């Protein structure tokens, strides 16, 4: 596994399926991760519970990626957070 300590990843569609697996992999490699979702709030919360040991490095963020203002706001907030 590659060491990604100090890196930040923003994963859209990160609450379910392949996106959730990507979030888990980035966390396992030491990265801080912004898990972005639109309609999967319950799944994002479940992912936070599942990855409880990494919660200091996991941020969940509701964002509609078809709305450029929401995306920019999310990116700005993620940069400030990490």
trRosetta pair geometry for C-beta under 8 A, 3 or more apart (Angstrom, degrees):
i j d omega theta_ij theta_ji phi_ij phi_ji
1 28 6.5 -90 -153 126 152 102
1 29 5.3 -148 170 -100 107 84
2 29 5.6 17 77 -149 70 129
3 29 6.5 -179 -125 -178 21 80
3 30 5.6 11 -161 26 65 145
4 7 4.3 -67 178 37 90 130
4 9 7.7 5 162 -31 147 115
4 26 6.4 -70 79 -156 158 69
4 29 4.2 53 14 125 110 110
4 30 4.9 166 65 69 65 86
4 31 3.9 -25 118 -55 126 95
5 30 3.7 -49 -66 151 71 137
5 31 7.4 -125 -80 -71 23 41
6 30 7.7 9 6 133 57 112
7 26 7.9 -113 98 -162 113 101
7 30 7.6 86 34 100 93 85
7 31 4.5 -46 82 -117 96 98
7 32 7.2 -172 94 29 47 72
8 31 6.6 153 -102 -175 20 94
8 32 4.8 -24 -107 73 76 100
8 33 7.4 171 -159 -84 57 30
8 34 7.1 35 178 -10 99 98
8 78 7.0 143 167 157 133 106
8 82 4.7 125 -102 115 136 160
9 22 7.9 -133 146 148 144 101
9 23 7.9 -172 97 -113 123 56
9 26 4.6 -95 35 -143 150 155
9 31 5.1 42 -4 148 107 145
9 32 7.4 168 23 85 67 49
9 33 5.0 -15 66 -113 95 77
9 34 7.1 -157 98 30 49 70
10 33 7.8 155 -90 -162 27 57
10 34 4.5 -12 -113 64 73 113
10 36 6.3 30 -179 -17 87 121
10 74 7.6 115 -150 134 133 112
10 75 7.1 -28 -86 -103 166 75
10 78 5.9 37 -91 177 114 173
11 14 3.6 97 104 -84 107 121
11 19 5.5 145 156 -164 112 88
11 22 5.3 167 -131 101 140 119
11 23 5.2 -140 51 -73 157 84
11 26 7.1 -161 -43 3 129 147
11 33 6.3 -2 3 -167 113 106
11 34 7.0 169 23 83 65 58
11 35 5.7 -15 65 -115 104 56
11 36 6.5 -178 85 25 48 81
12 19 7.1 -89 101 -127 38 133
12 36 4.7 -31 -107 77 57 120
12 63 7.6 -84 -119 80 94 113
12 65 5.4 43 -148 -68 143 143
13 16 7.2 -71 177 53 75 78
13 17 7.4 -34 158 61 105 108
13 18 7.7 19 122 72 118 84
13 19 3.9 -159 114 -63 78 152
13 36 7.4 5 -5 87 33 81
13 37 7.0 84 -119 -108 23 63
14 19 4.2 -128 -98 160 32 108
14 20 6.2 110 173 -78 52 46
14 22 6.7 -97 -121 72 85 103
14 23 4.6 94 -170 -56 108 124
14 33 7.4 175 -163 163 152 115
14 34 7.9 148 18 115 163 48
14 35 3.6 -140 108 -149 134 77
14 36 5.7 87 14 40 112 51
14 37 6.3 -105 55 -58 72 83
14 44 7.5 64 93 -109 85 93
14 47 7.6 168 137 133 83 175
14 60 7.9 -153 89 -122 117 77
15 19 6.6 10 28 100 37 124
15 20 6.0 -2 151 -75 19 99
15 35 6.1 108 -68 159 65 115
15 37 3.9 21 -16 -85 128 137
15 40 3.9 170 89 107 142 127
15 41 7.7 -63 -130 -76 164 14
15 43 4.1 104 153 103 109 106
15 44 4.0 -63 -111 -68 121 74
15 47 5.8 -142 -142 -9 61 138
15 60 7.3 65 -87 -139 102 116
16 19 6.2 43 63 54 47 107
16 20 5.4 -8 -131 -26 7 119
16 37 7.7 90 -4 -119 86 120
16 40 5.3 -119 -23 -144 114 159
16 43 4.8 -13 -66 167 94 159
17 20 6.1 119 51 17 30 98
17 21 7.2 -60 139 -2 39 100
18 21 5.5 -55 -151 37 37 114
18 22 6.3 40 150 -23 68 103
19 22 5.6 -53 -151 33 32 113
19 23 6.5 36 150 -20 65 101
19 35 7.7 115 151 -150 104 88
20 23 5.5 -48 -150 33 35 115
20 24 6.4 35 152 -18 65 104
20 35 7.8 43 -108 -143 60 128
20 43 7.3 -96 -75 162 133 111
20 47 5.5 -136 -136 -103 107 129
21 24 5.7 -53 -148 37 33 112
21 25 6.3 33 152 -20 65 107
22 25 5.7 -55 -147 37 31 112
22 26 6.4 32 155 -18 65 104
23 26 6.0 -57 -150 36 28 109
23 27 6.4 27 154 -17 64 108
23 33 5.3 131 -147 158 79 153
23 35 4.9 25 -113 -95 143 111
23 47 6.5 32 93 -180 148 139
23 51 7.5 -103 130 -40 105 161
23 58 7.3 69 179 -128 113 111
24 27 5.8 -57 -149 38 30 112
24 28 6.3 32 153 -21 65 107
24 47 7.8 -122 -61 -156 92 102
24 50 7.8 -46 -96 116 116 120
24 51 6.3 -149 -109 -84 78 124
25 28 5.6 -53 -146 36 31 113
25 29 6.4 24 155 -13 64 109
26 29 5.8 -64 -150 42 30 107
26 31 4.2 -59 176 59 91 129
26 33 4.8 116 99 -80 131 124
27 30 7.8 87 -179 -39 30 10
27 31 6.7 -86 -78 62 30 75
27 33 5.7 -72 -63 0 84 134
27 51 5.7 29 113 -160 174 135
27 54 4.2 52 -168 180 125 168
27 57 6.3 145 -127 95 86 119
27 58 6.4 -6 -95 -70 128 107
31 57 7.1 145 114 167 41 129
32 57 4.2 -123 -112 -160 68 88
32 58 7.6 -155 -161 -64 61 34
32 59 7.7 32 169 -1 96 100
32 82 4.8 153 112 -126 152 131
33 54 8.0 28 26 144 112 127
33 57 6.4 62 16 139 74 87
33 58 5.4 -6 66 -112 95 68
33 59 7.2 -170 98 32 50 69
34 59 4.8 -22 -111 73 70 105
34 60 7.8 147 -165 -101 55 19
34 61 5.6 -2 -175 7 101 126
34 74 7.3 138 160 169 141 100
34 78 4.4 -32 -71 -122 156 128
34 81 7.6 116 -87 65 111 138
34 82 7.6 -108 -48 -22 103 130
35 44 6.0 162 116 -137 122 98
35 47 6.4 -154 178 101 170 147
35 58 6.4 10 -7 -167 114 94
35 59 7.0 176 23 85 71 47
35 60 4.8 -29 71 -106 102 70
35 61 7.1 151 77 22 49 72
36 60 7.8 156 -86 -161 28 53
36 61 5.0 -30 -103 74 73 95
36 62 7.6 127 -157 -118 65 12
36 63 4.9 -36 -159 39 114 114
36 65 7.3 94 134 -62 135 104
36 74 6.2 52 -110 -174 126 151
37 40 4.4 -101 -168 58 133 93
37 41 6.6 174 101 -71 132 44
37 43 7.0 172 -129 74 157 102
37 44 4.8 -134 10 -59 148 125
37 60 6.8 -11 13 -168 110 98
37 61 7.6 147 25 78 65 46
37 62 6.1 -42 77 -108 75 60
37 63 7.6 106 58 35 29 66
38 62 6.6 95 -124 -161 29 76
38 63 6.8 -71 -85 82 72 39
38 64 5.2 78 -124 -96 114 62
38 65 7.3 -92 -62 0 120 80
40 43 4.0 -34 173 41 105 121
40 44 5.8 117 112 -28 84 88
41 44 5.6 -53 -146 33 32 113
41 45 6.4 31 155 -17 65 104
41 62 6.5 -8 -87 -85 97 119
42 45 5.7 -53 -151 36 33 112
42 46 6.4 35 149 -20 65 105
43 46 5.4 -51 -146 36 35 114
43 47 6.4 39 152 -23 65 102
44 47 5.6 -50 -150 33 32 113
44 48 6.7 37 149 -21 62 100
44 60 4.3 119 172 -153 122 141
44 62 7.9 -135 9 -72 166 77
45 48 5.6 -49 -153 31 35 114
45 49 6.7 35 149 -17 64 102
45 60 7.4 -120 -68 43 48 173
46 49 5.6 -52 -152 36 35 112
46 50 6.3 37 150 -21 67 107
47 50 5.5 -53 -144 37 33 114
47 51 6.1 5 163 6 68 111
47 58 7.8 -149 126 -179 99 145
47 60 7.4 133 71 -86 114 126
48 51 6.4 -71 -139 54 24 90
48 52 7.3 68 151 -84 57 58
48 55 6.1 63 -166 -111 87 101
48 58 6.2 176 -115 113 77 134
48 60 6.1 -78 -58 -26 118 130
49 52 6.0 -2 -167 -60 35 99
51 54 4.7 -44 163 46 101 109
51 55 6.8 142 108 -63 82 65
51 58 5.9 102 103 -45 131 161
52 55 5.7 -16 -155 -33 40 114
54 57 5.2 -61 178 53 85 103
54 58 5.4 79 117 -26 93 113
55 58 5.3 -68 -129 44 38 106
59 78 6.6 172 81 -118 146 81
59 81 5.6 61 -80 133 159 159
59 82 7.5 -120 -7 -48 136 101
61 74 5.2 122 146 -140 142 106
61 77 6.9 150 -122 89 138 130
61 78 6.9 -76 -32 -68 159 101
63 67 7.8 -140 -178 60 73 100
63 70 4.9 157 -153 148 82 108
63 71 6.2 105 173 -89 129 51
63 73 7.7 -178 -115 73 112 93
63 74 4.3 -15 -85 -60 148 147
64 67 4.5 53 88 11 105 111
64 70 5.1 64 49 65 76 163
65 70 7.6 -113 -81 90 25 112
65 71 5.8 68 -133 -81 58 113
67 70 4.0 57 92 11 112 114
67 71 6.7 167 89 -14 59 84
68 71 5.5 -53 -146 37 36 113
68 72 6.2 36 156 -19 68 105
69 72 5.8 -52 -145 37 31 109
69 73 6.2 33 154 -19 64 107
70 73 5.7 -55 -146 38 30 113
70 74 6.3 33 153 -21 64 105
71 74 5.7 -54 -149 35 30 112
71 75 6.4 29 154 -18 65 105
72 75 5.8 -53 -146 37 32 110
72 76 6.3 33 155 -19 65 106
73 76 5.8 -54 -147 37 29 112
73 77 6.3 26 156 -16 64 109
74 77 5.8 -60 -148 40 29 109
74 78 6.1 29 156 -20 66 109
75 78 5.7 -55 -144 37 29 111
75 79 6.3 30 157 -19 64 106
76 79 5.9 -56 -150 35 28 111
76 80 6.5 25 153 -16 63 107
77 80 5.7 -56 -148 38 32 110
77 81 6.1 33 154 -23 67 109
78 81 5.6 -54 -144 35 30 113
78 82 6.3 -3 168 10 67 109
79 82 6.8 -72 -139 52 22 85
